[in-house]
Amino acid sequence: MIVQLFDISKFFDKESLRDGLDAIYNLGIKGKLYKLLYMMNKDNLIKIKTVVGYTDEVSTGENIGQGTLEGAYISAASIDYTVNKFFQSSTDEISYGSLSMQPLLFQDDIVRLTTSVESAQSGNDRLESVMECKLLDFSLDKSGVLVPGPRKKEK
């Protein structure tokens, strides 16, 4: 077993609202709810609380609101939709019967299980394509690989 762990670098800073909305549209969120989500995120204003008070409000333009409930759903849907698209035809995923276990995602972290070095490399290539498509990068110092088992077998 090989456990691949990936962390997406500055995911919440680089996310595109249009990309996120495209993903939720393709997942079936349409009509009034879709428009509401767009309107809630089309022109965010932020101000930062400091020890001496708040800074002036600044417009961030179109982006997914960080720390908001809808922002978390749009973010999760956006990366999940793209990863599933890239892995849906993969024959390198661990499976149980007809159930294929694709990479697992939690916010800006991805976990992938595999059984061979070749399969691990294939997954790396697919995830690199996902990152290129989303204009994102992996945080290499927070990503890694675990190979559970006795040392002799590991070598």
SVG drawing of the C-alpha trace seen along z (x, -y; Angstrom):
<svg xmlns="http://www.w3.org/2000/svg" viewBox="-35 -53 50 61">
<polyline fill="none" stroke="black" stroke-width="0.4" points="0.0,0.0 1.2,-3.5 -0.5,-6.5 0.0,-9.8 -0.7,-13.0 -0.9,-16.4 -1.5,-19.9 -2.6,-22.6 -0.5,-25.8 -2.5,-29.0 -5.7,-27.3 -8.1,-29.8 -6.1,-32.8 -6.0,-31.6 -9.5,-30.2 -11.6,-31.5 -15.3,-32.2 -16.2,-31.5 -14.4,-28.1 -16.2,-27.3 -19.6,-28.3 -19.0,-26.3 -18.4,-23.2 -21.5,-23.6 -23.5,-24.3 -22.3,-21.0 -23.2,-19.3 -26.8,-20.5 -27.0,-23.7 -28.9,-26.0 -31.6,-28.7 -32.2,-31.0 -29.7,-29.2 -27.0,-29.5 -27.7,-33.2 -27.8,-33.8 -24.4,-32.1 -23.0,-34.3 -24.5,-37.5 -23.1,-36.7 -19.5,-36.4 -19.4,-38.8 -18.0,-41.7 -16.7,-41.0 -15.6,-43.8 -13.1,-43.0 -11.7,-44.9 -9.1,-43.5 -9.3,-43.8 -6.0,-44.9 -5.0,-45.8 -5.7,-49.5 -9.0,-48.9 -10.3,-48.0 -8.6,-48.8 -10.5,-50.6 -12.8,-48.4 -11.3,-47.1 -13.1,-45.4 -11.6,-42.0 -13.7,-41.7 -15.0,-38.3 -13.8,-35.5 -15.0,-32.8 -15.6,-34.3 -13.1,-32.8 -14.6,-31.7 -18.1,-31.6 -20.4,-28.5 -21.2,-28.9 -17.5,-29.5 -16.5,-26.2 -19.1,-24.3 -18.1,-26.1 -14.4,-25.4 -15.0,-21.8 -17.2,-21.3 -14.7,-23.0 -11.7,-20.9 -13.7,-17.7 -15.4,-18.1 -12.1,-18.5 -10.3,-15.7 -13.2,-13.3 -13.1,-14.4 -9.4,-13.5 -9.7,-10.2 -13.0,-8.8 -11.2,-6.8 -8.2,-5.8 -7.6,-2.0 -4.9,-2.6 -7.2,-3.2 -7.8,-0.8 -11.1,0.9 -13.4,3.1 -15.5,5.0 -16.9,2.4 -16.3,-0.4 -13.2,-2.5 -11.7,-4.5 -10.7,-7.8 -8.6,-10.4 -10.2,-11.7 -10.4,-15.5 -10.8,-17.7 -10.6,-21.4 -7.0,-21.9 -5.7,-18.4 -5.8,-15.3 -5.2,-11.7 -4.7,-8.9 -4.2,-5.2 -2.4,-2.9 -0.6,0.4 2.3,-0.1 4.9,-2.7 3.6,-2.8 0.1,-3.5 1.5,-6.2 3.3,-7.9 0.1,-7.7 -1.8,-9.4 0.9,-12.1 0.6,-12.8 -3.2,-13.1 -3.0,-15.4 -0.4,-17.5 -2.8,-18.0 -5.5,-19.0 -3.2,-21.6 -2.3,-23.0 -6.0,-23.1 -6.9,-25.0 -3.7,-27.2 -2.7,-25.9 0.5,-24.3 1.2,-21.7 2.9,-22.8 5.8,-20.3 6.9,-20.8 3.4,-19.8 3.0,-16.9 4.5,-13.4 4.2,-9.6 3.7,-7.0 4.5,-3.3 3.2,-1.3 4.7,2.0 7.9,3.6 11.2,2.0 12.4,5.1 9.3,5.1 9.5,1.3 12.9,1.4"/>
</svg>
